[in-house]
Amino acid sequence: AQKITQTQPGMFVQEKEAVTLDCTYDTSDPSYGLFWYKQPSSGEMIFLIYQGSYDQQNATEGRYSLNFQKARKSANLVISASQLGDSAMYFCAMREGQRKIGTGFQKLVFGTGTRLLVSP
Amino acid sequence: GAVVSQHPSWVICKSGTSVKIECRSLDFQATTMFWYRQFPKQSLMLMATSNEGSKATYEQGVEKDKFLINHASLTLSTLTVTSAHPEDSSFYICSAAEREGWGETQYFGPGTRLLVL
């Protein structure tokens, strides 16, 4: 079963408008972290925002906010006031569990991504 | 955020040669680094987890003798694609994990595009 599901292969938005990119996840671990990354055409993966499973507040980072609905297992990314430079692939990812002593950091599982195109 | 570099950014090589890719954490010590592979228009696929001073942990289906990983220091991990073939052509990207107050984050390098002729 898919652990991270991004159902929107592509999204279009006009400049200065807000857009929501969907992400649902599946885990039985009570402790997990959710991440969003942006990948422009250059290929680099740029960290945008993080939400921990125990966080009470929705994460925000500048124009990015994460709409975290734990009961629905969704972690949608909201980009406000879209800019042309926001055109890119966006990946949702999940880390399950806490870092375990002696075994290092936990790996990330990625969704299939959503391509966002911002038009003038 | 933390900075991760990767070198080289582009590699074109002949079939049968070996290619080494370096991943460095520039402003923090990374006890754990990850190596991913990405095919065009697809998501990232984790190949292996590299822990400093110990053997890498490979994901199912990834040949450890084909993709050699060495994490010799807290700031450097290398991936060597041995006897590369055209099917190994791909985008390889590494990440380094840093512990932060509220958890941990993986910061990615800029990636290496490998083309095997």
Interface residues (C-beta under 8 A of the other chain):
Chain A: G33 F35 Y37 S42 G43 E44 M45 I46 F47 Y50 G52 D55 F91 R95 R99 T103 G104 F105 Q106 K107 L108 V109 F110 G111 T112 G113
Chain B: G1 T31 T32 F34 Q42 S43 L44 L46 T49 N51 F91 I93 S95 A97 R99 W102 G103 E104 T105 Q106 Y107 F108 G109 P110 G111 R113
